[in-house]
Amino acid sequence: MPNAFTPNGDGIDDIIIPIYAGIRRLDYFFIYNRLGEKVFSTTEMNQGWDGTYHHTPADIGTFVYFISGLDAAGNGFEQKGDIILLR
């Protein structure tokens, strides 16, 4: 999982998408801001967060992600961590 991105419209690292190597199924990918508000959620492996919340650019800072799914061997996994949004 990348730990930072820069959604500034330059075409480089504008969307944060997990690296799904060896992943068969995504159950969920959630991102929360420092206030505990869910700013992004998906169950689609090809979707990522563009750094907006309610169609407005989110503030610079640290966000928490949670991801769950099945790996290639059929084992369930869960992961959580931090993402830094830079502009």
N, C-alpha and C positions, 0 to 999 in steps of 0.2 A: 504494500500500500504506500503510495507516495505520501510524504508528510507535509508538503506545502504546495501551493499553487498561486498563480497571479492572474486572476480574471480581469485583465485590463484591456482586452480587445485587440492585443497584438498578434493573436493567433498562436502563441506559445504558452502552454500550460494554462489555458483559459478555463478548462473544465477538469475537475478532479474525478477520476474514474479508477476504481481498484484494479490491480493487475490480477487477472483471473487465470493464471497459469495453473493447470491441474484441477480446476473447479468445474464440476458438472452442473450444479444448480445453485442459484442464488435465492435464498429465502427472503432476505431483506438487507438493505443498506440504508442506514439512517444516519443523519448528521444533526447535531444539536448545538445551539449557541451557548454562551456562558450563563444565560438565564434559564437554561433547560428547555427552551422552545425548539421543537423539531423544525428545522429549516429545509430539510430535504429528506425524501424517502423514495425508494424504488425497489422493485423486485425484478427489474430487467437488467441483464448484465451489460447491455450496451448503452445504458444511461448513466450520466454523471451529473454532479452539481456544478452549476455555472456561477456560484458565488452570489446569488440573489436570494432575497427573502421577501415574499409578497411583491414580486416584480421590481424590487428596489435593490441596488447593490448593498450587500451585507457589509457591516463594519469590518475593518482590519482586526485580526485577532486569532485566537485559538478556538477551534471547534472540536467537538468530540464525535467520533464515529463508532457505529456498531455494525457489524456485518455477520451474517450467518448463512450457511448453505451446506452443500454436500461436495466433498472432494471426488476426484476421479475413481477412488477405490470404494466410494459409497459411504464413507465415514462423515458424520456431521462435524461441523466446525463452527466456532464463534470467535470473533476477534473484535477488540476495541482498541482505540488509540486516539491520538490527537492529529489534527490537520491545522496548519497555519495558513490563513488567508492573507496574502500580501497584495498591494496594489502598486 
